[in-house]
């Protein structure tokens, strides 16, 4: 399971003032804690500062890569901010978060994927909006995968996001997301799927319970990456246990290592 650590995001109360003040120590400590907890990517996002986003995203990338060689997920809808960050990027292959099938956004972001040889999170939406059905989401995923691989992107560098919508606004949205994950992973061998878990529970009390249950279901459907809080030992415990039960952990080695390292909540 590829874990993308979500904690360096200015929408979080603990991070916003640190980024605004360019407090290197706070940001670097959070990056290192996430790596130690098992994150294979660190997401960096300063989208709540739209007028300073290029400057702050560049600073975040420089700040984090001073203390870790783990690749970063550079998270912004702004091509200008993405380019500012990519220009100073030095770690292993970065992940751009994200692109869509919307013509304007695709044409603005894809040249950066090609120029900087990045991996890419691709959202299942296009100029028709956010699809309601799994069929339509898979159709968008197919277009994104075919278009990018024809331009030289390796399928293993593509992370399809099925678009997680709150079940509080439609009880069927969980089923649609799970079916999209299952079909994408079956129909496009070699591609990854990823998502931000917390959207599923928006507007519902005790959200962590729903997030945890959805994660287990999604791993069962084939999900092989998630944007989540790796400092949450309970949800990380479910990651290790679910992969073990799905036959994705040979001889239970990852689970046993996590247990020995005290990473499981028991």
C-alpha positions in Angstrom: 0.0 0.0 0.0 1.4 3.4 -1.0 0.7 5.8 1.8 0.7 9.5 0.9 1.0 11.5 4.1 -1.6 14.3 4.2 -0.5 16.3 7.2 1.4 19.2 5.5 -1.7 21.0 4.3 -2.6 24.6 5.3 -6.2 23.7 5.7 -5.1 22.1 9.0 -5.0 24.3 12.0 -1.6 23.1 13.2 0.1 23.7 9.8 -1.5 27.0 8.5 0.3 29.4 10.9 3.6 27.5 10.5 3.6 27.9 6.7 2.4 31.5 6.9 5.3 32.2 9.2 7.7 30.0 7.2 8.5 28.0 10.4 10.9 25.5 9.1 11.1 23.4 12.3 7.4 22.7 12.5 7.1 21.6 8.9 10.2 19.5 8.9 9.2 17.8 12.2 5.8 16.9 10.6 7.5 15.5 7.5 9.8 13.3 9.5 7.0 12.0 11.8 5.0 10.9 8.7 8.0 9.2 7.1 8.7 7.4 10.4 5.1 6.3 10.6 5.2 4.7 7.1 4.5 7.4 4.5 6.1 6.7 1.1 5.1 10.2 -0.2 4.6 13.5 1.6 1.8 15.6 0.3 2.5 19.4 0.4 -0.4 21.8 0.0 -0.7 25.5 0.7 -3.9 26.1 -1.3 -5.5 28.3 1.4 -3.0 31.0 0.3 -4.0 31.4 -3.3 -2.2 34.7 -3.8 1.1 33.4 -2.4 0.8 29.8 -3.4 3.7 29.6 -5.9 6.1 31.2 -3.4 4.9 29.1 -0.4 4.7 25.8 -2.4 8.3 26.3 -3.5 9.3 27.0 0.1 7.5 23.9 1.3 9.2 21.7 -1.2 12.7 23.1 -0.3 11.9 22.8 3.4 10.8 19.2 3.3 13.5 17.9 1.0 16.1 19.3 3.3 15.3 16.6 5.8 14.1 13.6 3.8 14.6 12.0 0.4 11.1 10.6 0.3 9.3 11.8 -2.8 6.7 14.5 -2.5 3.2 14.8 -3.7 2.9 18.3 -5.0 -0.7 19.3 -4.4 -2.2 22.2 -6.3 -4.7 23.0 -9.0 -2.4 25.9 -10.1 0.0 25.2 -12.9 2.0 28.2 -11.9 2.4 26.9 -8.3 3.2 23.4 -9.6 5.9 24.7 -11.9 7.5 26.8 -9.1 7.7 23.8 -6.9 9.0 21.4 -9.6 11.8 23.8 -10.6 13.4 23.4 -7.1 12.5 19.7 -6.7 15.4 17.3 -6.1 14.1 14.1 -4.5 13.0 10.9 -6.2 10.3 11.2 -8.9 7.5 13.5 -7.6 3.8 13.0 -7.8 1.6 15.8 -9.1 -1.7 16.1 -7.4 -3.6 16.4 -9.7 -5.0 16.4 -13.2 -8.5 15.8 -14.6 -10.1 15.1 -18.0 -11.3 18.8 -18.2 -9.7 20.2 -21.3 -8.4 23.4 -19.8 -6.9 21.8 -16.8 -5.5 18.8 -18.7 -3.8 21.1 -21.2 -2.3 23.3 -18.4 -1.0 20.5 -16.2 0.0 17.7 -18.6 3.0 19.6 -20.1 4.5 19.7 -16.6 4.1 15.9 -16.2 5.9 15.5 -19.5 8.6 18.1 -18.9 9.5 17.0 -15.4 8.8 13.2 -15.8 6.5 13.0 -12.8 3.9 10.6 -11.6 0.4 11.9 -11.7 -2.9 11.6 -9.7 -5.7 11.7 -12.3 -9.2 12.5 -11.1 -12.2 10.8 -12.7 -13.9 14.0 -13.9 -14.1 15.9 -17.2 -15.9 18.8 -18.8 -19.2 17.1 -18.2 -18.6 17.3 -14.4 -18.2 14.7 -11.7 -19.7 11.4 -13.1 -22.5 9.9 -11.1 -21.9 6.3 -12.2 -19.0 3.9 -12.1 -19.4 3.4 -15.9 -18.9 7.1 -16.5 -16.0 7.3 -14.1 -14.2 4.4 -15.8 -14.8 6.0 -19.1 -13.0 9.1 -17.9 -10.2 7.0 -16.4 -9.8 5.2 -19.7 -9.4 8.5 -21.6 -6.9 9.8 -19.1 -4.8 6.6 -19.1 -4.9 6.2 -22.9 -4.1 9.8 -23.6 -1.2 10.0 -21.1 0.4 6.6 -22.0 0.3 7.5 -25.7 2.4 10.6 -24.8 5.0 8.4 -23.1 3.8 8.3 -19.4 4.3 4.9 -17.9 1.0 3.4 -16.7 2.7 2.7 -13.3 3.1 6.4 -12.9 -0.6 7.0 -13.1 -2.7 7.1 -9.9 -6.5 7.1 -10.8 -8.6 8.8 -8.1 -12.2 7.5 -8.4 -13.6 10.7 -6.8 -14.9 10.0 -3.4 -18.2 11.8 -2.7 -19.8 12.0 0.7 -22.4 9.3 1.4 -24.3 12.0 3.3 -25.3 13.4 -0.1 -25.9 10.1 -1.7 -26.0 6.7 0.0 -24.8 5.0 -3.2 -21.6 7.0 -3.5 -19.6 4.5 -1.5 -20.7 1.7 -3.8 -19.9 3.8 -6.9 -16.4 4.5 -5.7 -15.7 0.9 -4.8 -16.9 -0.3 -8.1 -14.8 2.3 -9.9 -11.7 1.1 -8.0 -12.5 -2.5 -8.8 -13.0 -2.0 -12.5 -10.0 0.3 -13.0 -7.6 -2.1 -11.3 -9.1 -5.0 -13.3 -9.3 -3.3 -16.7 -6.0 -1.4 -16.7 -3.2 -3.7 -15.3 -0.3 -1.7 -13.9 -2.2 1.5 -13.0 -2.5 2.6 -9.4 -5.7 3.8 -7.6 -5.6 6.4 -4.8 -8.0 8.6 -2.9 -8.5 10.9 0.0 -10.5 8.9 2.5 -12.1 11.6 4.5 -14.4 12.9 1.8 -16.6 9.7 2.2 -17.7 10.7 5.7 -18.2 14.5 5.3 -21.2 15.7 7.3 -21.5 12.6 9.4 -20.6 12.2 13.1 -17.8 9.9 14.3 -16.2 10.2 10.9 -13.1 8.1 11.7 -15.3 5.0 11.9 -16.6 5.5 8.4 -13.2 6.3 7.0 -11.7 3.2 8.5 -14.5 0.9 7.2 -14.3 2.5 3.8 -10.5 2.0 3.7 -10.9 -1.7 4.4 -13.6 -2.1 1.7 -11.5 -0.1 -0.8 -8.4 -2.3 -0.2 -10.7 -5.3 -0.8 -11.7 -3.7 -4.1 -8.0 -3.3 -5.2 -7.1 0.2 -3.9 -3.3 0.3 -3.6 -2.6 3.8 -2.4 -4.3 6.3 -0.1 -3.9 9.9 1.0 -4.3 9.7 4.8 -2.8 10.5 8.2 0.0 8.0 8.8 0.2 9.2 12.4 -3.2 7.6 13.1 -2.1 4.2 14.3 -5.6 2.8 14.2 -6.0 3.4 10.5 -2.5 2.3 9.7 -3.2 -0.9 11.6 -6.2 -1.5 9.3 -3.9 -0.9 6.3 -1.5 -3.6 7.4 -4.2 -6.1 8.5 -6.3 -5.6 5.3 -3.3 -6.1 3.0 -2.4 -9.2 4.9 -6.0 -10.6 4.6 -6.1 -9.7 0.9 -3.0 -11.8 0.2 -0.8 -8.7 -0.5 1.7 -9.3 2.3 3.8 -12.4 1.7 4.3 -14.4 4.9 2.8 -11.5 6.8 6.2 -9.8 6.8 4.9 -6.2 6.7 2.4 -6.8 9.4 4.9 -8.5 11.6 7.5 -5.7 11.1 4.9 -3.1 11.9 4.0 -5.0 15.1 7.6 -5.3 16.2 8.2 -1.6 15.5 5.2 -0.6 17.7 3.2 0.8 14.7 0.0 -1.2 15.4 -2.7 -0.1 17.8 -3.5 -3.2 19.8 
